[in-house]
Amino acid sequence: MSKSTKSLILTILMIASAMAGCLGGDESDVDLDGEDGGYTYASNVDNHRMLMGDVCDIKDLSGAYDWDGVKTIYEDGKYAEKSDGSYRTLMGFADAAGKNHAYDAYYGADGSWNDFVSAAIDGTGAFAGESDTVRDQAVEKGIQNGVMTAYAIHELNAAIIKAEAGNWGPDDAQHAWDEGWAFYHGPDDDGADFDGCGPYATADKRAGNFGTTDGSGTAQANVATLSAMNDGLTAMQNEDMDGLIAARDEVLKNVVIVYSQASVRYASKMTDDLAADDKADYDKHQAEGHAFFRVIEAYVADHTDACYNNQTHGMAYIGASAASTCDAFVWTDYQGTMVCYNTVVHMVYAEGTTEEICNGFASTFPGSGMPGYYADYGASKIVEIFDLKNDGDSTADYEAHVRMYLQPAWNALGITSDDIGQLV
């Protein structure tokens, strides 16, 4: 063999080796069998599952503060190559309008998750002047939890929409439902290192913090979510709309459990950081809480409406209600005892209340023009706690505050204290 031929062969081998490194996202490198985490797919969602590789790589790059690298994968994609040669991208969904989730309507902007993530990547908007550590936490948590949860919720609702149109099959409603699990869980694939980058992994971590695992390290919320996903698939196979909607609602309930735990945990850390006078950790944990609460804010806020009492200067939570509800508190006899009762939401205000206090509720207070009704009150108070410009109050117990503000939503969704657990 001539020297020139050997040189040519060596060059080809080097190019092939380099190409192999570039093709690390090829599906042949990932173990894509027919199920993930106990859910057996009814359709082929391999391309959707591969998107979890983008999330994993972004987490690594963000942790290294490689914002250009993060942006490239976020905007252009890396692993989820479609049949036409283009790539499914995280930004493509996060920035899309008309998706079947509550975030864009709540925040009043199409692509609301992209607004959040892109600002963190670029260090603009709420993240202008913030540290790399703060931006990293917002990017990682925003993509792994916010964008991927939004993806999953969108697909579950898309499945219901398809089923309502009579398209129940594995190419329609069932396919959308499968995509929901692909985005929530991702592929079971240790070899390709695609594990641990989706909302499912976050749920397991938080359950470990709160003592709410099933004993094997799996979050009870994930056990319930998996059961609901399987129930939903069965419901579609039986063309059972009530069963399908119930399954979707159970998934949403458990999403609220997971990210309530996350919000409570990082609020608690903020209190500890202030006590230790550790500004850097306070900022970091506040950014994590900021991103985590945003995953559920649109789904819990309406349940935290409240009425102000001008006698006690406290608030009465009235759930998802209207301003007129604050005018509906009356002093009346209830089973032989005089109480302050709301005739709209059928609640009794605090025991031991007097008639004078009961008369302290109103939708607006005459003369002063001061509002008595506060929409999304509890959620707005949590937003204040996690506001990146809020330097904190060393006398506050932020864990207790976040629990108190979320309690009305937990009540409305049937979430118990055992579901949330206690920090361990």
C-alpha positions, 0 to 999 in steps of 0.5 A, a space after each residue: 500500500 502506498 504512502 499516499 493511499 495510507 494517508 487517504 485511508 487515515 484521513 477518511 477514518 478521522 473524518 468518519 470518527 468526527 462524524 460519529 461524534 457529531 451524530 451522537 443524537 442518532 436514534 440508533 444510539 438510544 434504546 427506544 423500545 415500546 415503553 418508558 417507565 411503565 407506560 406502553 406506547 400505542 404509537 411511534 413517538 421516538 422522535 418526540 422522546 429524543 427531544 429529551 436529549 436536547 434538554 439534557 445537553 442544555 442542562 450541562 451547557 447551562 451549568 457551564 454558563 455556555 449561553 451560546 451553546 445553550 441557545 444553539 440547541 434551544 433554537 436549532 435542535 440536536 437530537 429530535 430529527 424529523 423525516 424531512 431532515 429538520 429538527 423538533 426544537 424546544 424553542 419551536 414549541 415554547 414560542 408557538 401560539 395556540 397551544 392547548 395549555 393555560 400559560 399563554 392565556 394567563 400571562 397574556 402573551 403567545 410563547 410565554 415560556 419562550 419569553 421566560 427562557 430566552 430572557 434567562 439565556 440572554 440575561 435580559 428582562 427579569 434577568 438583566 443584571 442577574 448572575 450566571 448562577 441565577 440565569 442557569 437555574 432559570 434556564 434549567 428549571 424553565 426548560 426541564 420543567 416549564 417547557 416540557 410540562 407545557 408540552 405534555 399538558 398540550 398533548 393531553 388536551 390535544 388528545 381530548 380534542 381529537 377524541 371529541 372529534 371522533 378520532 380515537 385511534 393510535 394515529 390520532 388521540 392515542 398518538 397525542 396522549 403518547 407524546 404527553 408521556 414522552 415529554 413528561 418522562 422521556 426515554 428509559 436510556 442510561 447509556 445515552 444519558 437521556 434519563 433524569 432530564 424531564 419533569 418525571 425526574 423532578 417529581 422523584 427528587 421532590 418526593 425524596 425531599 418531602 417523604 412522599 415516595 412509594 418506598 422505592 424512590 419513585 414519587 407517589 405523584 409519579 405513580 399516580 400520574 403513570 396510573 392516570 396515563 394508562 387509564 387515559 389510554 384505556 379510556 381512548 381504546 374504549 371511546 370513554 370520554 369521561 374516563 379520558 378527561 378524568 385521567 387528564 385531570 389526575 395528571 394535572 393534579 399531580 403536576 400541582 403536587 410536584 411543583 407545590 413541593 418544589 415551591 415550598 422547598 425553595 421558599 424554605 431554603 430562602 429563609 435559611 439563606 437569609 438567616 445565614 446572611 448568604 446572599 448568593 444562595 438566596 438569589 440562587 434558590 429564589 431563581 429556582 423557586 421563581 421557575 418552579 412556581 411558574 409551572 403551576 401558577 396558571 393552574 392554581 392562581 384562580 383558586 387563590 382569590 380573596 376578600 379583604 376585611 377592613 376590620 381585621 385587615 386580613 383576607 378570606 380566601 374564596 377560591 375561583 370566584 368573582 368580586 361580588 362574592 365579597 359582598 355575600 358574607 352575612 351574619 346568620 344563624 347556622 345550626 344554632 350558632 351565629 356565624 359569618 357565612 358566605 352565600 355564594 361559596 358556602 363557607 363559614 368565616 373564622 370561628 369566633 367572628 363578630 357581626 362587626 367583623 362580618 360586616 367588614 367584607 365588601 367588593 369595594 369599600 364605599 367612600 375610600 374606593 379601596 378594593 375588597 376583592 383581590 383576584 389571584 391573591 395567594 398566587 400574587 403573594 408567592 410571585 412577590 416572594 420569588 421576585 428576583 428583585 426582592 431581597 427578602 425579609 429575614 423575619 419571614 417564614 417563607 415556607 409557611 407563607 407559600 403553604 398558606 397561599 397555596 392551601 386554597 388551591 390544594 383544597 379545590 383540587 383535592 390535594 391533601 397534606 399527605 400528598 404534599 408531605 413535610 420537608 425531611 
